[in-house]
């Protein structure tokens, strides 16, 4: 009985925090989404990440998770949408709008969906920011190859392998 009362008291306290501080509510929803994602319940996790951004439109970490989950589900259009949202946000959250992780993830989405022109542009952008990033160089090469520019792509892939060694 005491255990149930403690749980109820904790639930009431959590709800009060969520009502008093929308950003805290967004973070609580985000954390629940992470737990669901870890357990493989992706559709349920999506609901919590969506709810988190409804509470806090600038919550970039929730956008990252939405992009990742939609990519895992091979819904590249939705994944692209959420990654691009991050790049347009003016946020002071943990993930900055120009974060390399977002560019990296978006580059993969473009590649996997077959949008090689966009993938080339994105991997080029990564290389402007990090000229010695052998992985971005390799992916740029793969994107050129997939787009039909085989010699250019192979040269970039070879160069990436040399940089990595």
Phi, psi and omega in degrees: 000316179296323179299316180295317178298320178297317179296317178297318178297318178296319179296317178298316180298317179296316179297318179297320178297316180299323179287319183287326186226097181305324179294324176294321178296318178299317180294323177295315177298318179300313181297321177296319177300319178299317179297318178295320178298315180301325181274005176083009181267071189294317180298321178290321179299320179306318181300319181288322179292321175298316179297324179296319180283339172292321178289323183219099185300338182258019184278084188299326180298325178292323177296320178301313181297319177299316178299317181294315182295315179297325176294317177301325180276003181061028173262077189292329179297314178293319179301312178301317180304311184288324176295320179293329176300320180298318183292342179259351181286144170254089190233154174248019178291180184299331181253117181282157182302327180266017185303135182296329178299318180295316178298319178300311181297316181295322176301318177295317180299313178301317181296311183293331179277355179087013178268073188291328178298314178293323179297317178301313180298319183289315179295327174298317178300318177300319182290332174295319180285326181222083186302334182260015180286097185295328180293315178297321178296317180296315179293326174298316177300314178298323180292319176297317179300313180296330179278357177101357178265073191295312182299314179300316180295316180296321178298318179293320178296317178298317179297321179296319179296321179295319180295322182290332181271000000 
